[in-house]
Amino acid sequence: MSVLAGTLEVEASLEERLIDDCAEGNAGAWRRLHGQYYPVAAAFLRKLGVNERELEDATQEVFLQVHRYLPRFRHEAELSTWLYRICITQARRVRRRVRVTDALFRMLSLVPGEALVSSTPLSEASARLRIEKALAALPEGERSVFVLYEMEGLSGKRISEIVEIPEATVFRRLHYARRTFRETLAADAS
């Protein structure tokens, strides 16, 4: 057995024990799980388009779901795979709620259009806005695949497990997502 295989086996065993401890109601285990996976969930939600003002609530909702359903976790996949699935669902809910709220505000003329766009001319802020706009232009399925592959660095096989589609479909969606992403960035630059 190689050192890497042995290390991965130990990590899997420790994760399994942590999950079991959480399922048994161990508060210390819950704090460790939350501390370990909160930054992962928050970063992933941000990349999926959850804005900063919604991020804390969305991340907490993810962990409410984890707390509610962890005792039923069957250890058939890695905990992070399951967490990514929950984040994708939560990001979809948040984006839908934000779209509806923004549309209502616009219809009721409570928020002028200019107030929705940041006026700070910072290059980093401007780059972030361009990226967020390009990500927002992607259809939901393509966006999830794009973020998981390009930003999270996951393999096609792992993404296939997370979004529950064939691996070939992952790469087809990734191809179309990259094209749309580039076109949106190019259009925004001109």
CYANA upper distance limits for C-alpha pairs under 8 A (distance plus 0.5 A):
  1 MET  CA      5 ALA  CA      6.85
  1 MET  CA      6 GLY  CA      7.06
  2 SER  CA      6 GLY  CA      6.71
  3 VAL  CA      7 THR  CA      6.58
  4 LEU  CA      8 LEU  CA      6.63
  5 ALA  CA      9 GLU  CA      6.61
  6 GLY  CA     10 VAL  CA      6.74
  7 THR  CA     11 GLU  CA      6.67
  8 LEU  CA     12 ALA  CA      6.58
  9 GLU  CA     13 SER  CA      6.63
 10 VAL  CA     14 LEU  CA      6.62
 11 GLU  CA     15 GLU  CA      6.59
 12 ALA  CA     16 GLU  CA      6.56
 13 SER  CA     17 ARG  CA      6.69
 14 LEU  CA     18 LEU  CA      6.63
 15 GLU  CA     19 ILE  CA      6.68
 15 GLU  CA     79 LEU  CA      8.41
 16 GLU  CA     20 ASP  CA      6.68
 16 GLU  CA     75 HIS  CA      7.85
 17 ARG  CA     21 ASP  CA      6.54
 18 LEU  CA     22 CYS  CA      6.66
 18 LEU  CA     29 ALA  CA      6.50
 18 LEU  CA     33 LEU  CA      7.72
 19 ILE  CA     23 ALA  CA      6.63
 19 ILE  CA     29 ALA  CA      8.37
 19 ILE  CA     70 LEU  CA      7.81
 20 ASP  CA     24 GLU  CA      6.75
 20 ASP  CA     71 PRO  CA      8.24
 21 ASP  CA     25 GLY  CA      7.04
 21 ASP  CA     26 ASN  CA      5.96
 21 ASP  CA     29 ALA  CA      6.43
 21 ASP  CA     30 TRP  CA      8.50
 22 CYS  CA     26 ASN  CA      5.74
 22 CYS  CA     27 ALA  CA      7.65
 22 CYS  CA     29 ALA  CA      5.89
 22 CYS  CA     30 TRP  CA      5.92
 22 CYS  CA     70 LEU  CA      8.21
 22 CYS  CA     71 PRO  CA      8.30
 23 ALA  CA     70 LEU  CA      6.74
 23 ALA  CA     71 PRO  CA      5.15
 24 GLU  CA     71 PRO  CA      8.35
 25 GLY  CA     30 TRP  CA      8.30
 26 ASN  CA     30 TRP  CA      6.96
 27 ALA  CA     31 ARG  CA      6.81
 28 GLY  CA     32 ARG  CA      6.79
 29 ALA  CA     33 LEU  CA      6.58
 30 TRP  CA     34 HIS  CA      6.47
 31 ARG  CA     35 GLY  CA      6.43
 32 ARG  CA     36 GLN  CA      6.51
 33 LEU  CA     37 TYR  CA      6.52
 34 HIS  CA     38 TYR  CA      5.82
 34 HIS  CA     63 PHE  CA      8.12
 35 GLY  CA     39 PRO  CA      8.00
 36 GLN  CA     40 VAL  CA      8.17
 37 TYR  CA     41 ALA  CA      6.63
 37 TYR  CA     80 SER  CA      8.49
 38 TYR  CA     42 ALA  CA      6.54
 38 TYR  CA     59 THR  CA      7.77
 39 PRO  CA     43 ALA  CA      6.49
 40 VAL  CA     44 PHE  CA      6.65
 41 ALA  CA     45 LEU  CA      6.53
 41 ALA  CA     59 THR  CA      6.94
 41 ALA  CA     62 VAL  CA      8.29
 41 ALA  CA     83 LEU  CA      7.77
 41 ALA  CA     84 TYR  CA      7.81
 41 ALA  CA     87 CYS  CA      7.13
 42 ALA  CA     46 ARG  CA      6.64
 42 ALA  CA     55 LEU  CA      7.29
 42 ALA  CA     56 GLU  CA      8.18
 42 ALA  CA     59 THR  CA      6.23
 43 ALA  CA     47 LYS  CA      6.82
 44 PHE  CA     48 LEU  CA      6.70
 44 PHE  CA     84 TYR  CA      8.19
 44 PHE  CA     87 CYS  CA      7.77
 44 PHE  CA    152 GLU  CA      8.19
 45 LEU  CA     49 GLY  CA      7.04
 45 LEU  CA     50 VAL  CA      6.08
 45 LEU  CA     55 LEU  CA      7.65
 45 LEU  CA     58 ALA  CA      8.26
 45 LEU  CA     59 THR  CA      7.94
 45 LEU  CA     87 CYS  CA      6.64
 45 LEU  CA     88 ILE  CA      7.95
 45 LEU  CA     91 ALA  CA      6.56
 46 ARG  CA     50 VAL  CA      5.37
 46 ARG  CA     51 ASN  CA      6.85
 46 ARG  CA     52 GLU  CA      7.92
 46 ARG  CA     55 LEU  CA      7.42
 47 LYS  CA    147 VAL  CA      7.04
 47 LYS  CA    151 MET  CA      8.24
 48 LEU  CA     88 ILE  CA      7.88
 48 LEU  CA     91 ALA  CA      6.82
 48 LEU  CA    135 LEU  CA      8.31
 48 LEU  CA    143 ARG  CA      7.74
 48 LEU  CA    144 SER  CA      7.41
 48 LEU  CA    147 VAL  CA      7.37
 49 GLY  CA     91 ALA  CA      7.53
 49 GLY  CA     95 ARG  CA      7.73
 49 GLY  CA    132 GLU  CA      7.29
 49 GLY  CA    135 LEU  CA      7.85
 49 GLY  CA    136 ALA  CA      7.46
 50 VAL  CA     54 GLU  CA      6.75
 50 VAL  CA     55 LEU  CA      6.34
 50 VAL  CA     58 ALA  CA      8.30
 50 VAL  CA     91 ALA  CA      6.58
 50 VAL  CA     94 VAL  CA      7.21
 50 VAL  CA     95 ARG  CA      7.20
 51 ASN  CA     55 LEU  CA      6.43
 52 GLU  CA     56 GLU  CA      8.05
 54 GLU  CA     58 ALA  CA      6.59
 54 GLU  CA     94 VAL  CA      7.98
 55 LEU  CA     59 THR  CA      6.50
 56 GLU  CA     60 GLN  CA      6.65
 57 ASP  CA     61 GLU  CA      6.60
 58 ALA  CA     62 VAL  CA      6.80
 58 ALA  CA     90 GLN  CA      7.08
 58 ALA  CA     91 ALA  CA      7.85
 58 ALA  CA     94 VAL  CA      7.63
 59 THR  CA     63 PHE  CA      6.95
 59 THR  CA     87 CYS  CA      8.42
 60 GLN  CA     64 LEU  CA      6.69
 61 GLU  CA     65 GLN  CA      6.81
 61 GLU  CA     90 GLN  CA      8.04
 62 VAL  CA     66 VAL  CA      6.75
 62 VAL  CA     83 LEU  CA      8.39
 62 VAL  CA     86 ILE  CA      6.79
 62 VAL  CA     87 CYS  CA      6.77
 62 VAL  CA     90 GLN  CA      7.21
 63 PHE  CA     67 HIS  CA      6.45
 64 LEU  CA     68 ARG  CA      6.54
 65 GLN  CA     69 TYR  CA      6.53
 65 GLN  CA     86 ILE  CA      8.04
 66 VAL  CA     70 LEU  CA      5.86
 66 VAL  CA     83 LEU  CA      8.04
 67 HIS  CA     71 PRO  CA      8.39
 69 TYR  CA     73 PHE  CA      7.25
 75 HIS  CA     79 LEU  CA      8.04
 77 ALA  CA     81 THR  CA      6.96
 77 ALA  CA     82 TRP  CA      7.55
 78 GLU  CA     82 TRP  CA      7.19
 79 LEU  CA     83 LEU  CA      6.61
 80 SER  CA     84 TYR  CA      6.55
 81 THR  CA     85 ARG  CA      6.98
 81 THR  CA    158 ARG  CA      8.19
 81 THR  CA    161 GLU  CA      7.94
 81 THR  CA    162 ILE  CA      5.98
 82 TRP  CA     86 ILE  CA      6.93
 82 TRP  CA    162 ILE  CA      7.45
 83 LEU  CA     87 CYS  CA      6.69
 84 TYR  CA     88 ILE  CA      6.66
 84 TYR  CA    162 ILE  CA      7.23
 85 ARG  CA     89 THR  CA      6.91
 85 ARG  CA    162 ILE  CA      6.32
 85 ARG  CA    163 VAL  CA      7.21
 86 ILE  CA     90 GLN  CA      6.66
 87 CYS  CA     91 ALA  CA      6.42
 88 ILE  CA     92 ARG  CA      6.72
 88 ILE  CA    144 SER  CA      7.61
 89 THR  CA     93 ARG  CA      6.91
 90 GLN  CA     94 VAL  CA      6.71
 91 ALA  CA     95 ARG  CA      6.55
 92 ARG  CA     96 ARG  CA      6.62
 92 ARG  CA    140 GLU  CA      8.44
 93 ARG  CA     97 ARG  CA      6.64
 94 VAL  CA     98 VAL  CA      6.56
 95 ARG  CA     99 ARG  CA      6.55
 96 ARG  CA    100 VAL  CA      6.74
 97 ARG  CA    101 THR  CA      6.58
 98 VAL  CA    102 ASP  CA      6.43
 99 ARG  CA    103 ALA  CA      6.53
100 VAL  CA    104 LEU  CA      6.65
101 THR  CA    105 PHE  CA      6.66
102 ASP  CA    106 ARG  CA      6.62
103 ALA  CA    107 MET  CA      6.54
104 LEU  CA    108 LEU  CA      6.55
105 PHE  CA    109 SER  CA      6.35
105 PHE  CA    110 LEU  CA      5.71
105 PHE  CA    111 VAL  CA      6.35
106 ARG  CA    110 LEU  CA      6.84
106 ARG  CA    111 VAL  CA      6.52
106 ARG  CA    112 PRO  CA      7.63
106 ARG  CA    113 GLY  CA      8.06
111 VAL  CA    115 ALA  CA      7.08
111 VAL  CA    116 LEU  CA      8.18
112 PRO  CA    116 LEU  CA      7.88
113 GLY  CA    117 VAL  CA      8.06
120 THR  CA    125 ALA  CA      7.79
120 THR  CA    126 SER  CA      8.40
121 PRO  CA    125 ALA  CA      7.70
121 PRO  CA    126 SER  CA      7.01
122 LEU  CA    126 SER  CA      6.38
123 SER  CA    127 ALA  CA      6.48
124 GLU  CA    128 ARG  CA      6.59
125 ALA  CA    129 LEU  CA      6.67
126 SER  CA    130 ARG  CA      6.73
127 ALA  CA    131 ILE  CA      6.69
128 ARG  CA    132 GLU  CA      6.54
129 LEU  CA    133 LYS  CA      6.49
130 ARG  CA    134 ALA  CA      6.63
130 ARG  CA    185 LEU  CA      7.14
130 ARG  CA    188 ASP  CA      7.60
131 ILE  CA    135 LEU  CA      6.56
131 ILE  CA    185 LEU  CA      7.88
132 GLU  CA    136 ALA  CA      6.49
133 LYS  CA    137 ALA  CA      6.81
133 LYS  CA    184 THR  CA      8.23
134 ALA  CA    138 LEU  CA      7.49
134 ALA  CA    180 THR  CA      8.19
134 ALA  CA    181 PHE  CA      5.71
134 ALA  CA    182 ARG  CA      8.30
134 ALA  CA    184 THR  CA      5.79
134 ALA  CA    185 LEU  CA      6.52
135 LEU  CA    143 ARG  CA      7.03
135 LEU  CA    181 PHE  CA      7.11
136 ALA  CA    143 ARG  CA      8.42
137 ALA  CA    180 THR  CA      7.84
137 ALA  CA    181 PHE  CA      7.85
137 ALA  CA    184 THR  CA      7.70
138 LEU  CA    142 GLU  CA      6.58
138 LEU  CA    143 ARG  CA      5.83
138 LEU  CA    177 ALA  CA      6.75
138 LEU  CA    180 THR  CA      7.14
138 LEU  CA    181 PHE  CA      7.54
139 PRO  CA    143 ARG  CA      6.48
140 GLU  CA    144 SER  CA      6.80
141 GLY  CA    145 VAL  CA      7.01
141 GLY  CA    173 ARG  CA      7.84
142 GLU  CA    146 PHE  CA      6.46
142 GLU  CA    173 ARG  CA      5.56
142 GLU  CA    174 LEU  CA      6.76
142 GLU  CA    176 TYR  CA      7.77
142 GLU  CA    177 ALA  CA      5.85
143 ARG  CA    147 VAL  CA      6.52
143 ARG  CA    177 ALA  CA      7.18
144 SER  CA    148 LEU  CA      6.59
144 SER  CA    163 VAL  CA      8.44
145 VAL  CA    149 TYR  CA      6.51
145 VAL  CA    159 ILE  CA      7.28
145 VAL  CA    163 VAL  CA      8.43
145 VAL  CA    170 VAL  CA      6.87
145 VAL  CA    173 ARG  CA      7.31
145 VAL  CA    174 LEU  CA      6.56
146 PHE  CA    150 GLU  CA      6.12
146 PHE  CA    151 MET  CA      7.90
146 PHE  CA    173 ARG  CA      8.31
146 PHE  CA    174 LEU  CA      6.05
146 PHE  CA    177 ALA  CA      6.75
146 PHE  CA    178 ARG  CA      7.81
147 VAL  CA    151 MET  CA      5.46
147 VAL  CA    152 GLU  CA      6.80
148 LEU  CA    152 GLU  CA      5.28
148 LEU  CA    153 GLY  CA      6.80
148 LEU  CA    154 LEU  CA      6.29
148 LEU  CA    159 ILE  CA      7.22
149 TYR  CA    153 GLY  CA      5.38
149 TYR  CA    154 LEU  CA      5.51
149 TYR  CA    155 SER  CA      7.00
149 TYR  CA    156 GLY  CA      7.68
149 TYR  CA    159 ILE  CA      7.91
149 TYR  CA    174 LEU  CA      8.46
150 GLU  CA    154 LEU  CA      8.30
154 LEU  CA    158 ARG  CA      6.79
154 LEU  CA    159 ILE  CA      7.01
155 SER  CA    159 ILE  CA      6.72
156 GLY  CA    160 SER  CA      6.51
156 GLY  CA    167 GLU  CA      6.40
156 GLY  CA    170 VAL  CA      6.85
156 GLY  CA    171 PHE  CA      7.54
157 LYS  CA    161 GLU  CA      7.00
157 LYS  CA    167 GLU  CA      6.30
158 ARG  CA    162 ILE  CA      6.82
159 ILE  CA    163 VAL  CA      6.58
159 ILE  CA    164 GLU  CA      8.34
159 ILE  CA    167 GLU  CA      8.13
159 ILE  CA    170 VAL  CA      7.57
160 SER  CA    164 GLU  CA      5.90
160 SER  CA    165 ILE  CA      5.64
160 SER  CA    166 PRO  CA      6.18
160 SER  CA    167 GLU  CA      5.57
160 SER  CA    170 VAL  CA      6.79
161 GLU  CA    165 ILE  CA      7.52
165 ILE  CA    169 THR  CA      6.93
165 ILE  CA    170 VAL  CA      7.45
166 PRO  CA    170 VAL  CA      7.10
167 GLU  CA    171 PHE  CA      7.15
168 ALA  CA    172 ARG  CA      6.79
169 THR  CA    173 ARG  CA      6.52
170 VAL  CA    174 LEU  CA      6.56
171 PHE  CA    175 HIS  CA      6.56
172 ARG  CA    176 TYR  CA      6.98
173 ARG  CA    177 ALA  CA      6.43
174 LEU  CA    178 ARG  CA      6.54
175 HIS  CA    179 ARG  CA      6.92
176 TYR  CA    180 THR  CA      6.70
177 ALA  CA    181 PHE  CA      6.40
178 ARG  CA    182 ARG  CA      6.60
179 ARG  CA    183 GLU  CA      6.64
180 THR  CA    184 THR  CA      6.53
181 PHE  CA    185 LEU  CA      6.74
182 ARG  CA    186 ALA  CA      6.57
183 GLU  CA    187 ALA  CA      6.55
184 THR  CA    188 ASP  CA      6.54
185 LEU  CA    189 ALA  CA      6.66
186 ALA  CA    190 SER  CA      7.06
